[in-house]
Amino acid sequence: MNMTFNELTDLLPTLTAGVLAIGLILFLLALRLFRRGRRASMWQSRRQAGRRGFRLMLTAIGFLGLSAMLCVTTLVFNSLDEDEGDNTTPVVAAATTESAIVPTETPTSTATFEITDTTTATTTPTSTLEEVVTDEATEASTELATEPSTEESAVSSGGEDQITPSPENTMTQEPSKTASATASPSSTTTSTATSSPTMTDTATATITTTPTEAPTATPTITPFPTLLSNIASPEAQATPAENISMRIAAISEGLTADFQPLSPREIFEVGVPRLYFFIHFRNMNSGILWRPALFKDGAYFDGGSYLWGLQAEGESYFFFGRGSGFEAGSYEIRIYIGDEAEPLATETFTIQ
């Protein structure tokens, strides 16, 4: 079904409003995802929300740009429609034709013709061509009336045939041609190119702090020995709150697609290259010192000191890794806060 110019002009405002509404909805959803990306408890959730918000923002910008182009197109089409309406005045050409009757004697009848001139102007957008031709070789005159609306004729019969012409209008009729033409309005089709924005997905690199191996020294064998390391610990920038709480929720050797523990357990096989430790925490201060430490068979095995940079409450994870894999033994993970000698959270597991 072909769409006329006027129908397309009437449809453009509705289409523009629909595209604009979609763009605004996508823009609001993108803002909501950006807000979730700043407030989520885990950094993985923040990263996913940020990426989704970025994609939605690009899509919203594309729809808003398309609505702006449709709005400009609507204004152009309305302007063309108004110009077309102003220039569509039909032109009518009228021609005046004079006709006359020349009296000619004929041996058959007597007739009196009375001609009444009536002029009628008709504004019809069609072309009309009328021709009246008189044969010069014939002595008898033939009458052709092109414009009269009424005719009155009177025929009298008597003993002698006679033609009496009317004294009102006596002229010799000649061939004449009358043409009237009407100008038809022409429409102009305007082609408008519409460009579609292309969304580009930008990857954001996230740096995960990995505890590094530190030279070990022989610690004093106590239930909770002091960590020894040749690497200088960072200085705490805040004092830990008194009501800090933390617990180790799970230990696994892998992650699921949504960054959750994969098959958490307490016994692992020899040679596992990496172990993930999932923690739940509350009332943590940004900038305080926290120290995860890994012990094997009661001796310090690996660990480090870091400044807390996550939110005050939520859940997260960290991991320890060995290039050659972990050896068999009884292991214990301990988490210290600040310079405290006793750990805030502990959990044991076995590799065999």
DAKA-V293471 format. One line per field, one symbol per residue. ss: DSSP state (2 for helix, 1 for strand, 0 for the rest). psi: psi as a letter, one per 20 degrees, with the letter a starting at -180 (. if undefined). burial: # if it has 16 or more other ideal C-beta (glycine too) atoms within 10 Angstrom, else .. A space follows every 50 residues. Layout:
BEGIN
ss: ???
psi: ???
burial: ???
END
This chain:
BEGIN
ss: 00002222222222222222222222222222222222200022222222 22222222222222222222222222222222222200000100000000 00000000001111100000000000011111000000000000000000 11111000000000000000000001111101000000000000000000 00000000000000000000000000000000000000000000111111 11001000001000001100000111111111000000111111110011 11100110000001111111100000001111111110000000111111 10
psi: pqprghghhhhggggggghgggggghghhghhhhhhhhiqhqhghggghg gghgghgggghghhghhgghgghggghhghhghhhhjmoqppppppppqr pppppqjgrpqppppoppppppnplrppppqoppohiphqqppophiqiq ppqppppaippqpoqpigooqppqpqppppqpppqqqpppppppppqppp oppppppppppqpqpqrorporhnqpppqippqqpqjrpqqhkpqqqohq prjrqrhklrpomqaiprqpjphqppopqpqqkqppirpqopppqpkiqp gqarpqppjarhpbqaqrqqqphjqqrqrpqppqpqpcjqhpqhqqqqrq p.
burial: ........#..#...#..##.##..##.##..##.##..########### ##############.##..##.##..#..#................#.#. #.........#.#.#................#............#..... ..............#.......#..#.#.#.................... ..........#..#..........#.#.#......#...#...#.#.#.# ###.#...###......#.....########..##..#########...# #####..#..#..#.######....#....#######.....###.#.#. #.
END
